[in-house]
Amino acid sequence: MSRKYKFNNPTAAYFVSFATVYWIDVFTRQTYFNVLEESINYYRKEKGMEVFAYCFMPSHIHLIFRSNEEDPSGLLRDFKGYTARKLIKTIQDNPQESRKEWLLWMLERAGKNKSNVSKMQFWQQHNKPIELWSTKVIQQKIDYIHNNPVESGFVTSPVDWKYSSARNYQDDQTILNIDI
């Protein structure tokens, strides 16, 4: 594996993206976005995660984050496991989920293809972390994150996407607080 996609500097901020298995559009209901929001808040408060930018898309997440505990790899691994368990339970318990059986079948199917997954797999295993080493690179990644919903055709302005830190950079902290 290339050194380009590893957490080499434990004190650095990193840009990561991670997607649901098979790029399934899971985040189409408010209840699933709530799980992500609550999880970020929990990890910021209890696990030393600093979040500088984010965007939750229907099938994937973009983050710029840093670990106060100097273990970005472990923090992200634990965050993905924590959110996967919570999201699978939320899908199982959601009486309004019309795709419940299909979603759970797909997650179970993905889990069967991996030797290190016991039952279901929610997230793809790669994150492709990119260490942010300069102001220029940081701004480039923030712009990429904030423009993702625009490029996908969901909104015409980055601040119009509810689950994006583009709103935070316009002094709107209504969804998540970030560490600026």
Buried (B, 14 or more C-beta within 10 A) or exposed (E): EEEEBEBEEEEBBBBBBBBBBEEBEBBEBEBBBEBBBEBBBBBBEEBBBBBBBBBBBBBBBBBBBBBEEEBBBBBBEBBBEBBBEBBBEBBEEBEEBEBBEEBBEBBBEBBEEEEEBEEBBBBBEEBEBBBBEEEEBBEEBBEBBBBBBBEEEEBEEBBEBEBBBBBBBEEEEEBBEBBE
